[in-house]
Amino acid sequence: MDGLDATEKIAEMVVKSPHYDQLRVLMLNEITFAGFNIVDIKRLFELAARPVLAITKKKAHLEEMEKAVKNLPEWEKEWKQSETLEK
């Protein structure tokens, strides 16, 4: 389901992990979860205090993403999360 909490939820899982002290980097496969729950990788870095590496299979089509996101409630907040994407 689309949402606005992926960044905070991932950070919480990482920080509360019993292995937190052993973690050196966070690696994500894509930055969207469950539709358009977009991870703000800069914010994740701040919250988890670990470098973040996000790998995507192909470059994002930002115009298409913006059109799709505009169909969601509170789309402005959701689109703000995409600021971490290379433009």
C-alpha positions as CSV (number, residue, x, y, z in Angstrom):
1,M,0.0,0.0,0.0
2,D,1.2,3.5,-0.8
3,G,2.3,5.5,2.2
4,L,4.7,8.1,3.5
5,D,6.5,6.1,6.2
6,A,9.0,3.9,4.4
7,T,12.0,6.0,5.5
8,E,11.1,6.1,9.1
9,K,10.1,2.4,9.2
10,I,13.4,1.3,7.7
11,A,15.4,3.6,10.0
12,E,13.5,2.2,13.0
13,M,14.2,-1.4,12.0
14,V,17.9,-0.7,11.4
15,V,18.5,1.3,14.6
16,K,16.6,-1.3,16.8
17,S,18.4,-4.2,15.2
18,P,20.7,-6.2,17.5
19,H,23.3,-6.0,14.7
20,Y,23.2,-2.2,14.4
21,D,26.7,-1.7,15.7
22,Q,28.0,-4.1,13.0
23,L,26.3,-2.4,10.1
24,R,28.5,-0.2,8.0
25,V,26.2,0.6,5.1
26,L,22.5,0.3,4.2
27,M,21.8,-1.1,0.7
28,L,18.4,-0.8,-0.9
29,N,17.1,-2.5,-4.0
30,E,15.1,0.5,-5.4
31,I,13.8,3.3,-3.3
32,T,10.1,2.7,-3.6
33,F,8.2,0.1,-1.5
34,A,4.6,-1.1,-1.9
35,G,3.8,1.2,-4.8
36,F,4.9,4.8,-4.2
37,N,6.1,4.7,-0.6
38,I,9.3,6.5,-1.5
39,V,12.4,6.3,0.7
40,D,14.2,9.6,1.3
41,I,17.7,8.3,1.3
42,K,19.2,11.5,2.7
43,R,16.7,11.4,5.6
44,L,17.4,7.7,6.1
45,F,21.1,8.5,6.3
46,E,20.3,11.1,9.0
47,L,18.0,8.8,11.0
48,A,20.1,5.6,10.8
49,A,23.5,7.3,11.0
50,R,24.8,4.9,8.2
51,P,25.6,5.6,4.6
52,V,22.8,4.5,2.2
53,L,23.3,2.9,-1.2
54,A,20.3,2.5,-3.4
55,I,20.5,0.4,-6.6
56,T,18.0,0.6,-9.4
57,K,17.7,-1.6,-12.5
58,K,17.2,1.4,-14.7
59,K,16.9,5.2,-14.5
60,A,13.6,6.5,-13.2
61,H,11.2,8.2,-15.6
62,L,10.4,11.1,-13.4
63,E,7.7,12.6,-15.6
64,E,5.8,9.3,-15.6
65,M,6.3,8.9,-11.9
66,E,5.0,12.4,-11.2
67,K,1.8,11.8,-13.3
68,A,1.2,8.6,-11.3
69,V,1.9,10.1,-7.9
70,K,-0.6,13.0,-8.6
71,N,-3.4,10.4,-8.4
72,L,-2.6,9.8,-4.7
73,P,-4.0,11.7,-1.8
74,E,-1.3,14.0,-0.3
75,W,0.6,13.6,-3.5
76,E,2.8,16.7,-2.8
77,K,4.3,15.0,0.3
78,E,4.9,11.8,-1.7
79,W,6.5,13.6,-4.5
80,K,8.8,15.6,-2.1
81,Q,10.2,12.2,-1.1
82,S,11.5,11.8,-4.7
83,E,13.9,14.6,-4.3
84,T,16.6,12.0,-3.5
85,L,16.3,10.8,-7.1
86,E,18.9,12.1,-9.6
87,K,17.2,14.7,-11.8
